Amino acid sequence: MDRNPRQSRFDVILLSLMILLMIFGVVMIYSASTTKIGDVVERENYYLKQMIWVVCTLLALLIFMQIPIAFIEALIIPAYVINMLLLLLVLFLPAIKGSHRWINLGFAGFQPSELAKILTVLLLAKQLNVAHLTSLQILKRAVSVTILPLILILIEPDLGTAMTLTICIFAVLAFSDLPFWVIVVIISPLISIIASFNQYFFTVWIVGFTFYLVRKHIGILIAGLSILINSALYFLVPFVWSSLKTYQQNRIITFINPLHDPFGAGYQIIQAKIAIGSGGWFGKSFLMGSQKNLQFLPEHHTDFIFSVIGEELGFFGCMFFLIIYFLFLLRLISNITRLKRKFMFYAGVGIAANLIIMMFVNVGMNLGIVPATGIPLPFIAYGGTNLLFNTLAVGLVMKFSARKSLFE
């Protein structure tokens, strides 16, 4: 397959933007690791560990870029099987903060679910890299690849990672040969469940859904069954909701709206919003965030590091980060759109979807507009596993889009 030589070179700009995000992350983790009250300064070593992870990750990327693509493809299935065994193993290890997510390696913690997202997307892309698949065959392959990791991740429990993986799978399917109306039919019950709590919203939704199916000229049986199932949910959901116990209802409400429990699940989000709001336009200056220094903001070096950015660097600091991240994603997507082989393109779509969803959910969580799910901010938040696998995933896209290696 011939390509434009200008489009086949290693993308140094994409790599530079990714490294810039890593450096910015280390700087903000340094701030998050520092507590300054008056003249008293205490500092934890999270930023040092992150610096080590950045160096190790970039070295791993250099090595990874020299591995032939054919060899990487051959490793997907064995790696997927091993990863499923690790997801099973982690369930029998001691819980950390109420979840079975980590394998303690002594020098670091390993989170198999992070690798599972990438490997599941790669295996699905490999399974769909076949000509003339029917819609039913596509769905069967997607379910067979996705069902086991989703179940194991949900058992941990890790709802945030499970939701991210699900969205990545649907993103791949949306760009596959599967008709889009099939995806709409699959996700329609979820929309109906949400809409069933409001009569007018549900009416608008079901009318629009029916009109959409009619316009697509799908079979009467499939369209009628889909409309019937979604309509039945309007009457079924309130019945199921009323049958739940009060504490079960409160758990669901608190997940959707953490502010419902301001001294429990909503505490972190409230403190994050206060931190970001108090930063104003220019912030309180580096290291001077009061919410962070007074320990009002928990997990400020991991899940809520965006709040540290907002409090200390203000609106313009947040915009600087978001612009760099947007340029990074734009460059990544530009590389993906040039991929001609189905396997590479589908894999790139899943990788991009993962990074977009993680960024959107984490920032939204800090702003209080989405539920708190524990999803880290890619390349910024503290954590080696997430940094390593996200970097290698981006490296894979760069490798797909470049005929030359990094050293050529």
Steps between C-alpha positions, in 0.01 A plus 500: 500500500656827390489803714606857479855510644412809699224302668715195574758659727501460874276768651738700716233762570264243654784362712602851610145588605474177700832566675388857573189361671717263705727785611201714592366204695823460698497874583143483627567178694793685662255766612247240611777325698588824680317634802590860584349671803678822590871424515443129557548290188444125483555300186418143405689309231217444252663733248831310519323170435314658209827632354641147513186367332526763225862403427422127507192553282693693236772232498229235461357704211840510327529123524138447400542706184764255375275193524355391164127553463452136395655385828272734698195358322614146577525586872147642531317173569760356746520835679120518518478152654772579756327827584169319561682268742643803679152657523385175659801484733451854628157404637668268751756755619444733799269791429639853483248772588220247463594379151703212360679688223871487574779245492783605730834449324699637792656793316168602344133409470363347182139551393399229247178682407700783341674254270170319441351808332780517242523124437122464464492778242794345313343154499167640382679689221674176403169309501333763280790509254311263271321584177126456450396440862125509557351715776430190707859379463633840606280501809597142590869582475458819703311319778741206511799733538343744746277303735768332714715809577187705569368246750836464677550878520148551636561236768810687627295736510621768258196656337697788349738275306211275394307801367809628317562161340135476391514843335826407323337185362199696373736754344672223305165353395378843390787519248473136395279350229220463754199717402466790741132425563605171663708693754206734564272201562754343739540811716134607478392309817757694706364830368144381569589413860641849557212669315233303687540724805354790303179457303562780250863403436396138446223601259739708291757219506263219398344709221845592369617139529197374307546762228869403470418130456235577240744718304757218498250258344603210721285192538158542658574222750824655627357853508180390673683290757744784577218751548305253714796427729586867543137591565467222758799642690299816570262296714755250631769740631276686753380163632858374545603831656219492755590141591855601596580569863571856606875447539516347150318798352736736684805321358372543145401863557837575660686347206303710251503810722780488762378831645209298642748378763719807572680345796552162333534421130448865403767642731788471251305656214382790718858570610622471140244756382597735784868464405441571130260786572735666747781501241332776301663614177866474597501264798647533847851437360706183492509301829255741664171314460321516834265207437801284426727633775233468768420146381136584423546346155560122523688307229632828359800332336286241317130532414466867593824646369303714255365684804858582603557643152185709527574629850865587452514596131144624457286511189793574270702211643210264436462638148872449434472136598177444303644664187813284515287191553267600215796548265634162610167328428464686169844381393423145614171493308678640193735201511210258540303637205795422271499131591369287214509151649188413700687350795715808546212743452268321744778471758576872462132592545481300823822652636387855419157434652663378822708817540210730410260334744754495783576869456133598470387295800787609725461871423121469523536322833712786636240749375218297654316439173558121483503237776824425686635178348869503590622543141843671495601788274724347229869603508432742787378308806737297716522134404746288305270233356267748335789710369686201355208339318359826366843597369555164332150521350583838346834354391309226320306759300825680416647167392201422281517837328877498443692275263827597664605430856594767751871459427479518120 
